Amino acid sequence: MKHIMLLALLITSFASVAAIYQWTDEQGITHFSDDESKPASAKKIDVKLTPPSISSLTQSLPQEASVALPTVNDTSLPLSISIKAPIDQQTLRSNNGEIIVSATLSSTLQYGSNIRLLIDGVIHSEQIESQFNVLNIPIGTHQLQLQIVNNSGKVIASSELITIYLHRFKAN
């Protein structure tokens, strides 16, 4: 079926070739055109078109080229994520329980992937930005971890687990 359609396309494309005209202008430049608004000195020329052979148009690709290449997600270098701030064992002071968690990625986040923040082993939020602004965290000791999650929810990279200590400011 594919060969029949290709042959029909070739036949109709060659049947629609317009007449070609040739002329030389007063500067001695030779022109070719299929435009009907040609000068009176233009002569119709016989153009012989040799269509390509069907076998040249339908040749298959070599076996190694016809094999589908894996997607970027399958062959990309291992993606890694780490927590840039806060650092492990850091004491933070905030009366409103605010923590700013910044991530460092080894490469660009793939389309459809998100960064997930876990606080004390519980998913807090997911987003594509590499900085999380978290409010209302209770005072005390907390463990933080970041994960990269693909579009089907699978964790493809995790940061080290860090411990932070959240305290309130003391008033004298």
C-alpha positions in Angstrom: 0.0 0.0 0.0 2.9 2.3 0.9 4.5 1.7 -2.5 1.2 2.4 -4.4 0.7 5.7 -2.6 4.3 6.7 -3.3 4.0 5.9 -7.0 0.8 7.9 -7.3 2.5 10.8 -5.6 5.4 10.7 -8.0 3.2 10.4 -11.1 1.0 13.4 -10.1 4.0 15.5 -9.1 5.7 15.1 -12.5 2.4 15.7 -14.4 2.1 19.1 -12.7 5.5 20.4 -13.9 5.0 23.7 -15.7 6.8 24.8 -18.9 10.2 26.3 -18.3 11.4 29.4 -20.2 14.9 30.6 -20.8 16.1 34.1 -21.9 19.2 36.3 -21.8 18.9 39.9 -20.6 20.7 43.0 -21.9 23.6 42.4 -19.3 24.2 38.9 -20.7 22.7 37.0 -17.7 20.7 33.9 -18.5 17.4 33.5 -16.7 15.2 30.5 -16.2 11.5 30.7 -15.1 8.2 29.0 -15.1 6.4 32.3 -14.8 4.1 33.3 -17.7 5.1 37.0 -17.4 8.3 36.3 -19.3 9.9 38.6 -21.9 9.0 38.1 -25.6 12.6 36.8 -26.2 12.1 33.9 -23.8 12.1 30.4 -25.4 10.4 27.4 -24.0 12.9 24.7 -23.2 12.4 21.0 -23.0 13.3 19.8 -19.5 13.6 16.1 -19.1 12.9 15.0 -15.6 14.1 11.6 -14.5 12.1 10.4 -11.6 14.0 8.6 -8.9 13.6 4.8 -8.9 11.1 3.3 -6.5 13.8 1.2 -4.9 15.9 4.3 -4.0 12.9 5.9 -2.4 11.9 2.8 -0.4 15.3 1.7 0.8 15.2 0.8 4.4 17.6 2.2 7.0 20.5 0.0 8.1 19.4 -2.2 11.0 21.3 -0.3 13.7 19.8 3.0 12.5 16.3 1.7 12.5 16.3 0.6 16.1 14.6 3.2 18.3 17.0 5.0 20.6 16.2 5.0 24.3 14.7 8.2 25.7 16.8 10.7 27.7 15.5 9.4 31.0 16.8 5.9 30.2 20.4 6.9 29.3 21.0 10.1 31.2 23.7 10.3 33.8 22.5 9.4 37.3 20.7 12.5 38.6 21.6 13.5 42.1 20.2 16.0 44.6 21.6 17.4 47.8 20.5 19.9 50.4 22.6 23.1 50.1 20.9 24.8 53.1 20.4 24.3 55.9 23.5 22.1 56.7 23.4 19.0 58.8 23.3 19.5 62.5 22.5 23.2 62.1 20.5 25.1 64.7 17.9 27.5 63.3 16.1 30.1 65.3 12.6 31.2 64.1 9.6 32.2 66.2 7.2 31.4 63.4 8.9 28.0 62.6 10.2 29.1 59.2 12.8 27.0 57.4 14.2 27.7 54.0 15.5 24.5 52.3 17.6 24.9 49.2 18.5 22.0 46.8 21.4 21.5 44.5 20.8 19.3 41.4 23.5 17.6 39.3 21.6 18.4 36.1 18.4 20.0 34.9 15.2 18.6 36.2 13.5 16.5 33.5 10.1 17.6 32.2 7.4 16.1 34.5 9.7 15.6 37.4 9.3 17.3 40.8 11.4 17.9 43.9 9.8 16.5 47.0 10.6 17.7 50.5 10.2 15.2 53.4 10.2 16.5 57.0 10.6 13.8 59.6 9.9 11.1 56.9 6.5 12.7 55.9 6.0 14.3 52.5 5.6 18.0 53.1 5.4 19.3 49.5 6.4 18.8 45.9 7.5 21.5 43.4 9.8 22.2 40.5 11.7 25.0 42.2 14.8 24.2 44.1 14.0 26.3 47.1 11.3 25.5 49.7 10.0 28.1 52.1 8.4 26.2 54.9 6.4 27.8 57.8 4.9 26.6 61.1 7.4 23.9 61.8 7.3 23.1 65.5 10.4 23.7 67.6 12.6 20.7 68.2 14.7 18.3 66.2 13.7 17.5 62.6 15.1 15.4 59.8 15.0 16.7 56.2 15.4 14.9 52.9 14.8 15.9 49.3 13.8 13.5 46.5 13.4 13.8 42.8 10.2 12.2 41.7 9.4 11.4 38.0 6.0 12.0 36.4 4.8 8.5 37.4 5.6 9.1 41.1 8.8 7.0 41.2 11.6 8.3 43.3 14.7 8.6 41.0 17.1 10.3 43.4 17.3 11.1 47.1 19.5 13.4 49.2 21.2 12.5 52.4 19.1 12.7 55.5 20.1 15.8 57.5 19.1 16.8 61.1 18.3 20.3 62.1 17.4 21.9 65.4 14.7 24.5 65.4 14.7 26.9 68.4 12.8 30.2 69.2 14.5 33.5 69.8 14.9 34.2 73.5 13.8 37.6 74.7 16.1 39.1 77.5 
